Amino acid sequence: MNYLQHFHTAKVVEVCIAGAGDFGRGVLRQARQMPGLSARIAIDINPEKAAEAFLHAGFPSTQIMVCHSTSDAEDAWQKGFFIATASFDTVAALPFDILVESTGIPDAGAHYAEAALLAGKHVGIATKETESVVGPYLTRLAEDQGRLFTPLDGDQPSLLIGLVTWARTLGFEIISAGKSSEYDFIWDEAQGTVTCNGAQYDASEIAALWKLDDSDARTTVKSRGEALSAIPQISVPDLCEMVNVANATGLQPDLPEFHAMVLRTIEVPTLLDTQAEGGVLEGNERLEVFNCLRRPDELSFAGGVFVVVRCEDPHVWTLLRDKGHVLSRSGNSAMVYLPRHLLGLEAPISLLDVVLNGLTSGGGHATTPKFDLTARATQAIKAGQRLEMKGHHRHIEGLRPEIHPAAALSDDAKVPFYLLPGAEVIRDIAPNQPITLADVALPPSRLHKLRLKQDNLFYAGDSQ
């Protein structure tokens, strides 16, 4: 596709950034060098941080104004300033086209996305946590407002949806699709260690497990996972992203907790095939995450995305194998992949598509709540404890993520993971127990209110 033709127009798309972190800053940086994109508004709970984001993106300090009122913002807009503010209400009436929601905070994402849609703006969501709970509702709300709600290129859900729909358009039989984990497992053969996310682990057993067993590849990979069990092999962000893809595409996990195997890139189509073909999957169209095992001098998968397809013409795929494409050991499946996600730097592709072409990077109007990201206890949790979301990865100590068929909130239904931050445990929870609504008292939040609206929309009469 010729992107210059696809976006050929004189219109300049006006963007407002909510959340002045790394993703939002990337959009600001690209807007500074793109003739078709303008980003003059940045919102952050700390408006000075929003102003700093403009500075770091290369905008001169003399053109940045911190605004605390609607009148200040309107005056700054008319004078051509870049506006930093703490409140969406301050800028809601300004003539921008689309909000980039990149706060990374589940409840803030719900607030900003809903407010922007009700103000007649499109919304591009980078806060996957919000989308995992109420994405279908926000998609429907956007439709009712004559606007669009979309994930953004630069994050894996949008990139994977693009790759899956590309494969479907070409008529490929899709066996599996997914992403690599955020951090590679880097094996140093000389030291007998594996480094992941800056931490080093003993991995003396990997030398014997580096290559797949000729007769039983699954056993080799299982042994790898056990040898590297000290390294987390699945994370909440990984499954959060995949549940959004599941709701947009209908692909489903093979296991609620995923296989999350430790694989070299060349092994992906061998193991992420059906069991009949020597892989681990029970059927086709499965979502999966793998941990990329590589030497220091090998290319990273870089948290990229992939699709494994069936090879239906042996001659053609033998030719492609000879050109370096990744096929399974049997030659019956192949992996097509994008080893990248460039965060806010490539998000403008989705922004332009929404505003100029009326096209989303997600499931569009067909998005329905097919699956929920839920939680299972990994330890005993006593009544009276409050669940706290922590860290860059938005995890909750003592809980592991799983993906299950979507259901309305009820006493016996599993609670969506990102409704749990701040919840009070109201009865003892045993290890390995799924967290249901009967186990917790959820805190008041906009996200919770929108989830109730979503449940009423799709499961009228079933929710509490």
Order of alpha helices (4+ residues) and beta strands (2+ residues): alpha-beta-alpha-beta-alpha-beta-alpha-beta-alpha-beta-alpha-beta-alpha-beta-alpha-beta-beta-beta-beta-alpha-alpha-alpha-beta-beta-alpha-beta-beta-alpha-beta-beta-alpha-beta-beta-beta-beta-beta-beta-alpha
